[in-house]
Amino acid sequence: MTIRMSAIVIRFHAIVAVALLAGCTSVRRPAVPATMPGDPRTNVVLSNDHVVLTVRTDSGGSVVGFGMPGQENVLLARPDKVDPKTGTTDLTATSASAGFSVWLGPQSKWNWPPDKELNETPYTVLEQSATRVTLQSPASKASGIRLVKIYEVTDAGTVEVHVTATNVTESDVSWDLWTLGRFNLDARPYVPMKLSSNMRIGGTTWRRDRDGSLLQPVRWIDGYVTFDAASPLISADKKRYGKVFLWPAECRYVVFGHNWVMTRTMNRTPDTELAPEHSPAEVYFMKGEGDDFYELEFHGPYRTLKPGESMTVHEQWTLRPYGGSSDPAAQVRFLKATAGVTPAR
C-alpha cells in the first residue's frame, strides 16, 4: 500500500520579534553553466526550450545544475569542494555539496552526516528520456528506507520533482522527507508570510546589537518575509550560522538572482503530521570561511511506515528571466503583479 502525500503544513505559534535590516544590493557572480561539467556516465541532463536540469547519479541522485538554456546555474553546487578528512573533490565528499538534496527527518534521529546510503552512493537509473529520469537508491541499512526520485522538465516550463520513500525492512520505521535547495547568499529568497504568522529563531551565532537584540538577517515586506544574509550588518570576521523555522501562509519559496527568479512550491499537509522539532519551512544560513549559502528547506509529514509501505512528496519548480531592480520592495511589487506568485490573503 502506498501512502501518497505532499508537504507542507501551516501552523501558528508564539511570535518571535525580529530585527529589521536594510536591503542590500545583489552582487553579480561569475556564471556557472546549468549543465555542470563531469563524467557523462554519471550526469543526467534533462532539457527543453525552457530549462536545463543536471542530476548526479553517482552521488545521491541529487540536482547539481538548474538554469535556463545557456545561462548560469541558479543552485549552489560545489563539485570542487574538498573534504578535509578524505581530500576528495567530488560530490561524495559532503552531503552539503549538491544544489538540491533529500534527507530524512527528524534530525534528532541521526548524527551528521545524513544517511550516506541515500545521499552519497550511486543511484540506479530506472528510466530515462530527454526530459524525465527515474532514479532508485540502494536500500539503506541505517534508515530502512529506499528512495525513488523522479525529475521531469515539462513543456509548461516547470520542473516536477517526486520523491518516494519505501520501508524495505520487516519492521515499522518512522521518518519524514526533508528537501533542501541551496543558493548563494547574493540571491534573495522570499516566503509568503502574514504578520500574524509565526517564526522561531533556532541556534544561531549572529552577533548581537548594542541593546542585546539579535541582528538576524530577517525582515517582513508587505506580506513576505525575506532574508539579508549578505547584509553588511552580518560580520564575516568568523563563520556564522543561524536557522529560522517558519510556519508560512503559503508553502512557497521565491528566490531572486541577478537576472532570474525561481519558485519552489509544495502542497500543505495537516500540521499534526509534522515532526515535533521541525516546521513546514526552514531557512538555514552559513557565512564565513568560504561557506556562504542558504539552505531553503521543506519538511513532509512524519509517518510511520509498515513494511513495504511508501510515502511521496512532490515539488514544482519554475524559473523565469528577471530584469528588474534588486531592491526588496521592488521585488515584492513584482511578486504581487505576477500571476501565481502572490502572498496569501
VEXDOMAR-67254 format. One line per field, with one value per residue: x, y, z of N, C-alpha, C in turn; residue in one letter; residue number from 1. Coordinates in steps of 0.1 Angstrom, whole numbers, plus 5000, padded with zeros to 4 digits. Example, Ala and Ser with C-alpha at 12.3 -4.5 7.8 and 13.67 -1.06 7.14 Angstrom:
2
n_px <- 5132:5128
n_py <- 4943:4978
n_pz <- 5078:5071
ca_px <- 5123:5137
ca_py <- 4955:4989
ca_pz <- 5078:5071
c_px <- 5132:5129
c_py <- 4967:5000
c_pz <- 5078:5079
residuo <- A:S
num <- 1:2
end
This chain:
345
n_px <- 5009:5005:5011:5003:5014:5018:5039:5033:5028:5006:5010:5005:5023:5039:5048:5079:5100:5117:5147:5148:5164:5184:5179:5201:5222:5221:5249:5266:5276:5302:5292:5281:5276:5244:5244:5264:5299:5314:5316:5299:5287:5278:5263:5231:5214:5186:5165:5148:5132:5129:5142:5172:5183:5205:5215:5231:5240:5257:5261:5240:5218:5212:5204:5225:5227:5208:5190:5183:5184:5217:5224:5233:5239:5215:5214:5234:5259:5287:5310:5337:5344:5365:5368:5381:5389:5391:5402:5390:5374:5350:5313:5307:5322:5309:5276:5265:5271:5256:5232:5204:5190:5178:5169:5163:5140:5131:5159:5169:5171:5194:5230:5253:5270:5240:5220:5242:5239:5217:5224:5251:5258:5259:5230:5205:5195:5163:5146:5148:5146:5148:5136:5129:5137:5141:5152:5167:5176:5200:5190:5188:5207:5209:5186:5165:5152:5143:5148:5131:5135:5120:5126:5114:5113:5090:5068:5054:5073:5080:5096:5091:5092:5093:5095:5098:5096:5102:5096:5118:5123:5115:5102:5083:5090:5098:5098:5103:5102:5126:5134:5159:5171:5199:5215:5235:5246:5242:5219:5183:5159:5123:5094:5059:5043:5020:5018:5008:5015:5038:5072:5103:5134:5162:5191:5219:5247:5247:5257:5251:5232:5238:5219:5215:5198:5193:5210:5194:5192:5166:5135:5102:5082:5054:5037:5055:5082:5117:5152:5184:5211:5235:5239:5257:5256:5260:5286:5316:5338:5342:5331:5296:5263:5228:5194:5161:5128:5098:5063:5046:5023:5019:5031:5058:5088:5104:5130:5153:5177:5205:5195:5173:5144:5133:5109:5099:5076:5054:5026:5003:5001:4984:4990:4994:5008:5035:5069:5078:5100:5104:5095:5071:5086:5120:5148:5182:5213:5246:5277:5309:5344:5345:5322:5294:5261:5226:5203:5173:5145:5121:5097:5082:5053:5055:5058:5048:5058:5047:5061:5070:5053:5049:5057:5052:5065:5060:5074:5072:5090:5097:5112:5122:5131:5144:5146:5145:5147:5170:5162:5145:5118:5109:5111:5091:5069:5070:5064:5038:5025:5027:5012:5002:5023:5018:5012:4996:4962
n_py <- 4988:5022:5053:5084:5117:5152:5178:5210:5221:5243:5262:5278:5296:5311:5345:5356:5383:5402:5417:5444:5447:5467:5467:5451:5453:5430:5411:5405:5373:5353:5335:5302:5273:5258:5232:5211:5204:5172:5136:5121:5097:5097:5120:5131:5149:5168:5185:5212:5237:5256:5251:5237:5209:5193:5162:5143:5111:5093:5101:5102:5109:5136:5170:5190:5211:5237:5258:5283:5277:5280:5298:5308:5285:5283:5272:5264:5245:5225:5209:5209:5211:5204:5177:5179:5157:5135:5144:5142:5155:5154:5152:5133:5140:5155:5158:5182:5194:5194:5209:5205:5184:5154:5146:5126:5131:5132:5153:5147:5120:5111:5113:5137:5128:5131:5102:5082:5062:5070:5095:5097:5076:5057:5059:5039:5041:5039:5046:5067:5097:5124:5144:5134:5115:5086:5076:5052:5046:5027:5002:5014:5005:5019:5035:5020:5026:5030:5052:5066:5088:5111:5132:5157:5177:5200:5209:5231:5246:5240:5223:5191:5174:5144:5125:5094:5074:5042:5017:4992:4972:4947:4956:4983:5017:5051:5083:5115:5132:5153:5181:5200:5230:5247:5279:5307:5334:5358:5357:5363:5351:5348:5343:5338:5353:5361:5388:5380:5354:5329:5326:5310:5315:5296:5278:5300:5320:5346:5379:5402:5432:5465:5468:5442:5427:5403:5405:5395:5383:5390:5401:5416:5423:5437:5414:5393:5374:5380:5376:5387:5377:5384:5409:5439:5442:5418:5404:5392:5382:5358:5324:5322:5312:5303:5295:5297:5289:5284:5290:5292:5314:5304:5277:5281:5291:5319:5329:5354:5361:5377:5380:5364:5346:5323:5298:5275:5251:5234:5213:5217:5199:5184:5201:5185:5164:5170:5164:5169:5186:5201:5225:5235:5249:5258:5279:5279:5295:5301:5317:5328:5320:5308:5293:5302:5303:5298:5274:5263:5249:5222:5204:5172:5152:5135:5102:5069:5040:5009:4977:4976:4997:5031:5066:5098:5129:5159:5184:5215:5234:5266:5288:5319:5347:5377:5411:5433:5455:5451:5459:5451:5460:5466:5441:5427:5441:5432:5405:5406:5416:5395:5368:5340:5342:5353:5367:5351:5358
n_pz <- 5000:4992:5006:4997:4998:5001:5012:5025:5059:5077:5105:5137:5161:5190:5184:5173:5178:5154:5143:5120:5090:5067:5031:5008:4979:4953:4943:4913:4902:4888:4860:4862:4843:4838:4829:4844:4845:4841:4844:4818:4821:4846:4850:4844:4821:4817:4795:4778:4758:4778:4803:4818:4835:4856:4869:4893:4892:4905:4931:4952:4937:4933:4925:4906:4889:4876:4854:4829:4794:4783:4803:4836:4864:4888:4913:4942:4938:4946:4932:4933:4959:4986:5008:5039:5054:5038:5014:4990:4960:4947:4945:4964:4986:5005:5019:5017:4994:4971:4949:4952:4975:4993:5025:5054:5081:5116:5125:5150:5151:5139:5136:5122:5092:5071:5061:5045:5026:5012:5003:4993:4977:4946:4924:4908:4875:4865:4845:4816:4797:4773:4788:4813:4842:4862:4893:4915:4949:4968:4992:5024:5051:5075:5078:5069:5046:5011:4985:4957:4931:4910:4883:4862:4833:4820:4792:4799:4812:4838:4865:4877:4907:4922:4951:4966:4995:5007:5030:5035:5053:5077:5098:5114:5105:5111:5097:5082:5049:5038:5021:5004:4991:4978:4978:4967:4989:4977:4963:4968:4989:4993:5013:5014:5040:5066:5089:5113:5113:5124:5134:5143:5159:5156:5168:5167:5156:5150:5155:5184:5187:5202:5221:5228:5212:5187:5156:5134:5100:5089:5076:5072:5044:5033:5034:5028:5040:5041:5035:5046:5044:5033:5043:5052:5080:5091:5103:5088:5101:5113:5110:5107:5116:5113:5120:5108:5117:5101:5098:5072:5054:5029:5011:4998:4982:4969:4949:4941:4917:4900:4874:4872:4885:4907:4916:4942:4952:4975:4984:5011:5042:5069:5100:5122:5114:5113:5122:5156:5162:5140:5114:5088:5068:5066:5070:5066:5074:5064:5069:5061:5061:5036:5033:5023:5022:5016:5028:5017:5030:5030:5049:5048:5058:5089:5092:5101:5087:5076:5069:5035:5029:5015:5011:4996:4984:4967:4946:4928:4905:4891:4867:4856:4835:4849:4850:4866:4894:4921:4946:4975:4980:4955:4943:4957:4948:4922:4926:4936:4913:4895:4881:4900:4918:4944:4976:5004:5013
ca_px <- 5000:5013:5005:5008:5011:5026:5041:5038:5018:5005:5009:5007:5029:5042:5056:5093:5103:5129:5153:5147:5177:5183:5182:5214:5222:5227:5262:5267:5286:5306:5282:5284:5266:5234:5249:5276:5309:5316:5316:5286:5281:5272:5255:5220:5210:5173:5164:5138:5134:5127:5152:5182:5185:5216:5213:5243:5235:5267:5262:5227:5207:5209:5205:5237:5226:5194:5191:5177:5194:5228:5225:5240:5233:5209:5216:5248:5265:5302:5316:5351:5346:5374:5366:5395:5393:5394:5409:5383:5369:5337:5302:5307:5329:5300:5262:5261:5277:5246:5222:5192:5191:5167:5173:5152:5139:5137:5173:5173:5172:5207:5241:5259:5262:5227:5222:5252:5235:5207:5230:5264:5261:5252:5216:5202:5186:5152:5141:5154:5144:5154:5130:5125:5146:5137:5164:5165:5187:5202:5182:5196:5207:5208:5172:5155:5144:5148:5143:5129:5134:5116:5128:5109:5111:5078:5066:5049:5084:5082:5103:5083:5101:5086:5104:5091:5104:5096:5102:5123:5126:5104:5096:5079:5100:5092:5106:5097:5110:5132:5140:5168:5177:5210:5217:5245:5240:5238:5205:5174:5147:5111:5084:5047:5040:5013:5025:5003:5021:5049:5085:5111:5148:5169:5205:5225:5258:5247:5261:5240:5233:5242:5208:5214:5189:5200:5209:5190:5190:5152:5126:5089:5078:5041:5031:5065:5094:5129:5165:5195:5223:5247:5239:5270:5255:5264:5301:5322:5351:5344:5320:5284:5252:5216:5183:5148:5117:5087:5050:5043:5010:5019:5043:5065:5100:5107:5144:5157:5191:5207:5187:5163:5136:5129:5099:5097:5063:5049:5013:5002:4996:4979:5001:4995:5017:5049:5078:5077:5111:5106:5084:5069:5097:5131:5159:5195:5223:5260:5285:5323:5354:5342:5309:5284:5250:5213:5195:5158:5141:5107:5095:5070:5047:5063:5049:5053:5056:5048:5070:5065:5046:5056:5051:5057:5063:5061:5077:5072:5099:5097:5124:5119:5141:5141:5155:5141:5156:5174:5156:5135:5104:5106:5109:5078:5059:5070:5057:5024:5020:5029:5002:5007:5033:5012:5011:4982:4953
ca_py <- 5000:5034:5065:5095:5129:5163:5187:5215:5223:5257:5261:5291:5295:5324:5353:5360:5396:5401:5430:5447:5451:5474:5459:5452:5451:5417:5411:5395:5363:5347:5325:5287:5268:5249:5219:5210:5195:5159:5124:5120:5085:5099:5131:5130:5163:5169:5199:5216:5251:5265:5249:5226:5203:5183:5153:5135:5098:5086:5107:5105:5113:5150:5180:5198:5222:5241:5271:5285:5272:5289:5307:5303:5276:5292:5265:5264:5231:5227:5197:5210:5213:5193:5172:5180:5144:5125:5150:5141:5167:5153:5154:5123:5145:5160:5158:5196:5200:5193:5221:5200:5171:5149:5139:5120:5138:5144:5153:5141:5105:5107:5122:5141:5134:5124:5088:5081:5053:5077:5108:5097:5064:5057:5055:5031:5047:5030:5050:5080:5102:5137:5153:5127:5104:5080:5070:5045:5044:5014:5000:5019:4997:5028:5041:5011:5033:5031:5063:5067:5102:5113:5146:5159:5191:5199:5219:5243:5253:5236:5210:5183:5165:5134:5116:5083:5066:5029:5009:4980:4963:4938:4963:4997:5028:5064:5093:5125:5135:5167:5185:5211:5236:5256:5291:5316:5344:5370:5355:5368:5344:5353:5333:5345:5352:5371:5393:5372:5341:5328:5321:5308:5316:5284:5281:5310:5327:5360:5388:5410:5447:5471:5466:5428:5421:5396:5411:5384:5388:5387:5413:5415:5434:5436:5400:5384:5375:5378:5373:5396:5371:5391:5423:5443:5442:5405:5404:5380:5380:5344:5317:5324:5304:5305:5288:5302:5280:5292:5284:5303:5315:5296:5268:5286:5299:5326:5333:5363:5362:5390:5381:5353:5344:5309:5294:5261:5250:5221:5214:5217:5187:5188:5204:5174:5154:5174:5160:5180:5196:5208:5233:5232:5255:5262:5285:5278:5304:5299:5327:5329:5309:5302:5285:5312:5298:5295:5262:5265:5235:5218:5191:5165:5147:5125:5090:5055:5031:4995:4970:4977:5010:5042:5079:5106:5143:5165:5198:5221:5245:5274:5297:5328:5358:5389:5422:5444:5461:5443:5464:5442:5465:5464:5427:5423:5446:5423:5393:5408:5418:5383:5358:5328:5344:5364:5363:5347:5370
ca_pz <- 5000:4991:5012:4989:5005:4998:5023:5038:5069:5083:5120:5143:5174:5195:5175:5177:5173:5145:5139:5106:5084:5055:5020:5002:4965:4949:4936:4902:4903:4875:4856:4861:4835:4844:4826:4851:4840:4848:4836:4812:4826:4860:4849:4835:4817:4811:4790:4768:4754:4789:4814:4818:4848:4857:4881:4895:4896:4913:4944:4959:4928:4937:4914:4907:4880:4871:4848:4816:4784:4780:4814:4848:4874:4899:4925:4946:4938:4947:4929:4935:4973:4991:5021:5046:5060:5027:5003:4977:4954:4940:4954:4975:4997:5015:5016:5016:4981:4960:4948:4958:4982:5001:5037:5063:5093:5122:5126:5162:5149:5133:5137:5109:5081:5068:5057:5034:5015:5004:4998:4988:4969:4933:4922:4896:4866:4862:4832:4812:4784:4772:4797:4825:4847:4875:4899:4927:4958:4975:5005:5035:5064:5086:5080:5065:5035:4998:4978:4943:4927:4896:4879:4849:4828:4812:4782:4806:4818:4852:4869:4886:4915:4931:4959:4973:5004:5009:5040:5030:5064:5082:5110:5112:5106:5112:5091:5072:5038:5041:5009:5007:4980:4983:4970:4972:4997:4969:4959:4979:4990:4999:5017:5018:5055:5073:5101:5124:5112:5134:5131:5155:5156:5162:5172:5159:5161:5145:5166:5190:5187:5215:5231:5231:5203:5176:5143:5125:5087:5085:5076:5066:5035:5027:5032:5026:5048:5032:5043:5042:5050:5028:5048:5059:5094:5095:5102:5083:5107:5115:5105:5115:5111:5120:5114:5111:5115:5095:5095:5062:5048:5016:5011:4986:4982:4956:4950:4930:4914:4893:4862:4872:4896:4908:4927:4947:4959:4979:4989:5025:5049:5083:5109:5132:5108:5113:5133:5166:5162:5127:5109:5074:5060:5074:5063:5073:5069:5068:5063:5066:5058:5023:5033:5023:5014:5022:5026:5018:5033:5033:5056:5046:5070:5097:5091:5105:5075:5079:5059:5022:5027:5009:5012:4985:4984:4953:4945:4915:4903:4879:4865:4845:4835:4857:4847:4874:4905:4932:4958:4980:4979:4940:4940:4963:4939:4911:4930:4937:4900:4887:4884:4906:4928:4952:4990:5009:5018
c_px <- 5009:5005:5011:5005:5021:5027:5039:5026:5018:5003:5012:5012:5032:5051:5069:5096:5116:5134:5152:5160:5174:5186:5196:5214:5228:5239:5262:5279:5290:5296:5288:5273:5257:5238:5263:5286:5310:5315:5302:5279:5275:5264:5243:5215:5196:5171:5152:5141:5134:5139:5161:5184:5195:5215:5226:5239:5245:5268:5248:5216:5203:5211:5217:5237:5211:5195:5183:5188:5205:5231:5231:5232:5228:5211:5231:5252:5280:5309:5331:5354:5354:5370:5380:5399:5397:5403:5402:5376:5356:5325:5300:5314:5320:5285:5257:5266:5267:5237:5209:5193:5179:5173:5161:5152:5131:5152:5178:5175:5185:5217:5247:5269:5249:5231:5230:5247:5224:5213:5243:5268:5254:5238:5215:5192:5176:5146:5147:5150:5150:5148:5126:5135:5140:5149:5160:5177:5189:5192:5192:5195:5205:5194:5161:5146:5151:5141:5142:5127:5131:5118:5122:5108:5099:5077:5060:5060:5086:5091:5095:5092:5092:5096:5095:5100:5096:5104:5106:5127:5114:5098:5091:5090:5093:5102:5097:5107:5113:5139:5148:5173:5187:5213:5228:5238:5237:5225:5196:5161:5135:5102:5071:5044:5031:5020:5020:5009:5033:5062:5093:5126:5155:5183:5212:5238:5259:5250:5249:5243:5236:5231:5206:5205:5197:5199:5206:5188:5177:5144:5113:5087:5065:5037:5042:5076:5106:5141:5176:5208:5236:5248:5252:5269:5259:5279:5306:5336:5353:5331:5308:5273:5240:5205:5170:5137:5105:5074:5043:5028:5008:5032:5051:5077:5100:5121:5147:5173:5193:5199:5177:5155:5131:5118:5100:5085:5061:5035:5013:4997:4992:4991:5004:5005:5032:5057:5079:5088:5113:5094:5082:5081:5108:5142:5171:5205:5237:5268:5299:5331:5351:5329:5298:5272:5237:5209:5180:5152:5126:5107:5082:5064:5056:5054:5056:5048:5057:5056:5063:5057:5055:5049:5058:5055:5066:5064:5076:5081:5096:5109:5121:5130:5135:5151:5152:5151:5159:5169:5145:5120:5100:5103:5095:5067:5058:5062:5042:5017:5021:5019:5008:5018:5029:5011:4997:4975:4952
c_py <- 5012:5046:5077:5108:5139:5172:5201:5219:5238:5255:5275:5289:5310:5332:5357:5373:5395:5415:5432:5452:5459:5465:5461:5448:5437:5419:5401:5386:5358:5336:5311:5281:5258:5234:5218:5201:5183:5148:5122:5107:5086:5112:5129:5145:5162:5184:5200:5231:5261:5263:5237:5222:5192:5175:5144:5121:5090:5091:5111:5109:5127:5159:5189:5210:5225:5256:5271:5281:5283:5299:5300:5293:5284:5285:5266:5249:5233:5214:5197:5212:5201:5190:5172:5166:5134:5131:5148:5154:5166:5154:5144:5128:5150:5161:5172:5202:5201:5206:5217:5186:5167:5142:5133:5128:5129:5142:5147:5126:5101:5117:5125:5131:5126:5110:5087:5073:5060:5090:5107:5085:5065:5053:5048:5039:5037:5033:5064:5084:5116:5147:5147:5116:5099:5072:5063:5043:5030:5014:5004:5010:5006:5032:5031:5016:5031:5043:5061:5082:5103:5128:5147:5174:5190:5210:5232:5251:5250:5224:5204:5173:5157:5126:5107:5076:5054:5022:4995:4970:4955:4944:4977:5007:5041:5075:5104:5126:5150:5171:5198:5217:5247:5267:5299:5327:5357:5369:5360:5359:5351:5341:5341:5343:5364:5376:5385:5358:5341:5322:5319:5308:5304:5288:5290:5315:5341:5369:5396:5425:5452:5469:5451:5420:5414:5404:5400:5390:5385:5400:5409:5426:5430:5422:5390:5385:5372:5378:5381:5390:5377:5405:5426:5443:5428:5404:5391:5377:5366:5337:5319:5316:5307:5298:5295:5292:5287:5283:5294:5302:5306:5289:5270:5294:5306:5332:5342:5362:5375:5391:5370:5353:5330:5307:5279:5261:5236:5224:5213:5203:5192:5190:5193:5163:5158:5167:5172:5190:5204:5216:5230:5238:5260:5268:5285:5287:5299:5310:5327:5317:5301:5294:5296:5306:5299:5280:5265:5252:5234:5205:5185:5159:5136:5113:5077:5046:5017:4989:4971:4990:5021:5055:5088:5121:5148:5180:5202:5233:5253:5283:5306:5340:5369:5399:5434:5447:5450:5448:5455:5447:5463:5450:5422:5429:5437:5410:5395:5411:5406:5373:5345:5330:5356:5358:5359:5359:5369
c_pz <- 5000:4997:5005:4996:5000:5010:5019:5047:5074:5098:5126:5157:5179:5186:5181:5171:5165:5142:5124:5101:5071:5043:5014:4988:4962:4940:4925:4904:4890:4872:4856:4854:4842:4841:4832:4844:4848:4839:4831:4816:4839:4861:4840:4833:4811:4806:4780:4764:4766:4799:4811:4833:4847:4870:4881:4900:4905:4927:4949:4950:4930:4924:4916:4898:4876:4866:4835:4806:4781:4791:4826:4856:4885:4912:4929:4947:4937:4944:4931:4950:4979:5005:5028:5052:5050:5016:4990:4973:4947:4950:4965:4987:5008:5010:5013:5003:4970:4960:4954:4963:4989:5013:5044:5076:5103:5124:5139:5162:5143:5136:5123:5105:5080:5062:5044:5022:5006:4998:4992:4979:4955:4933:4909:4888:4861:4848:4829:4798:4783:4783:4811:4829:4860:4880:4912:4935:4962:4987:5016:5047:5076:5089:5076:5053:5022:4991:4963:4940:4913:4893:4865:4845:4818:4802:4787:4813:4832:4853:4879:4893:4924:4938:4967:4982:5007:5020:5035:5040:5067:5095:5106:5113:5105:5107:5085:5060:5039:5028:5011:4993:4984:4973:4976:4980:4989:4963:4971:4979:4997:5003:5020:5033:5059:5085:5113:5124:5121:5128:5144:5151:5163:5166:5162:5165:5155:5157:5172:5188:5201:5225:5234:5221:5192:5163:5133:5111:5081:5085:5069:5056:5029:5024:5029:5037:5039:5041:5037:5047:5044:5033:5054:5074:5099:5093:5097:5089:5112:5110:5114:5108:5119:5113:5118:5107:5111:5094:5085:5059:5036:5016:4998:4989:4969:4958:4938:4929:4906:4880:4861:4885:4896:4919:4930:4955:4964:4985:5005:5030:5063:5092:5120:5127:5107:5124:5143:5166:5150:5124:5094:5065:5070:5066:5071:5066:5073:5061:5069:5062:5045:5022:5034:5015:5023:5019:5028:5018:5034:5040:5052:5059:5076:5098:5096:5093:5080:5068:5045:5019:5022:5012:5001:4987:4970:4954:4930:4915:4890:4879:4854:4846:4844:4855:4855:4885:4915:4946:4963:4978:4964:4937:4946:4954:4926:4914:4930:4923:4891:4891:4889:4916:4937:4966:4994:5014:5033
residuo <- M:T:I:R:M:S:A:I:V:I:R:F:H:A:I:V:A:V:A:L:L:A:G:C:T:S:V:R:R:P:A:V:P:A:T:M:P:G:D:P:R:T:N:V:V:L:S:N:D:H:V:V:L:T:V:R:T:D:S:G:G:S:V:V:G:F:G:M:P:G:Q:E:N:V:L:L:A:R:P:D:K:V:D:P:K:T:G:T:T:D:L:T:A:T:S:A:S:A:G:F:S:V:W:L:G:P:Q:S:K:W:N:W:P:P:D:K:E:L:N:E:T:P:Y:T:V:L:E:Q:S:A:T:R:V:T:L:Q:S:P:A:S:K:A:S:G:I:R:L:V:K:I:Y:E:V:T:D:A:G:T:V:E:V:H:V:T:A:T:N:V:T:E:S:D:V:S:W:D:L:W:T:L:G:R:F:N:L:D:A:R:P:Y:V:P:M:K:L:S:S:N:M:R:I:G:G:T:T:W:R:R:D:R:D:G:S:L:L:Q:P:V:R:W:I:D:G:Y:V:T:F:D:A:A:S:P:L:I:S:A:D:K:K:R:Y:G:K:V:F:L:W:P:A:E:C:R:Y:V:V:F:G:H:N:W:V:M:T:R:T:M:N:R:T:P:D:T:E:L:A:P:E:H:S:P:A:E:V:Y:F:M:K:G:E:G:D:D:F:Y:E:L:E:F:H:G:P:Y:R:T:L:K:P:G:E:S:M:T:V:H:E:Q:W:T:L:R:P:Y:G:G:S:S:D:P:A:A:Q:V:R:F:L:K:A:T:A:G:V:T:P:A:R
num <- 1:2:3:4:5:6:7:8:9:10:11:12:13:14:15:16:17:18:19:20:21:22:23:24:25:26:27:28:29:30:31:32:33:34:35:36:37:38:39:40:41:42:43:44:45:46:47:48:49:50:51:52:53:54:55:56:57:58:59:60:61:62:63:64:65:66:67:68:69:70:71:72:73:74:75:76:77:78:79:80:81:82:83:84:85:86:87:88:89:90:91:92:93:94:95:96:97:98:99:100:101:102:103:104:105:106:107:108:109:110:111:112:113:114:115:116:117:118:119:120:121:122:123:124:125:126:127:128:129:130:131:132:133:134:135:136:137:138:139:140:141:142:143:144:145:146:147:148:149:150:151:152:153:154:155:156:157:158:159:160:161:162:163:164:165:166:167:168:169:170:171:172:173:174:175:176:177:178:179:180:181:182:183:184:185:186:187:188:189:190:191:192:193:194:195:196:197:198:199:200:201:202:203:204:205:206:207:208:209:210:211:212:213:214:215:216:217:218:219:220:221:222:223:224:225:226:227:228:229:230:231:232:233:234:235:236:237:238:239:240:241:242:243:244:245:246:247:248:249:250:251:252:253:254:255:256:257:258:259:260:261:262:263:264:265:266:267:268:269:270:271:272:273:274:275:276:277:278:279:280:281:282:283:284:285:286:287:288:289:290:291:292:293:294:295:296:297:298:299:300:301:302:303:304:305:306:307:308:309:310:311:312:313:314:315:316:317:318:319:320:321:322:323:324:325:326:327:328:329:330:331:332:333:334:335:336:337:338:339:340:341:342:343:344:345
end
